[in-house]
Amino acid sequence: MNIFLIIGFIGQTMFSMRFVMQWAASEKAKKSVVPTSFWIFSIAGSALLLIYAIYKKDPVFILGQAPNLLIYSRNLYFIHKNKKEEENSLAEGEINVFENK
């Protein structure tokens, strides 16, 4: 079996898993949520599909996947940035609580 065909199938599976993860997280929360794993699977699946599309020399598929890597990465950046800001706010709040006592 061609290695790029395997990469394509793995990429498509990872890309599809993001919806499974989103659905499971939403069911658990009983509301629509987008977990971090959605973006991780999005990046992994899109990157592998882009590799496959480049190998196949499919300009439509390449154009469809390439910009997604930037968008998905940006979302992960925002998640990481917001977590750091929340941690810093909590740490500052704890310091202020101890200083007021």
Buried (B, 14 or more C-beta within 10 A) or exposed (E): EEEBEEBBEBBBEBBEBBEEBBEEBBEEEEEEEBBBBBBBBBBBBBBBBBBBBBBEEEEEBBEBBBEBBEEBBEBBEEBEEEEEEEEEEEEEEEEEEEEEE
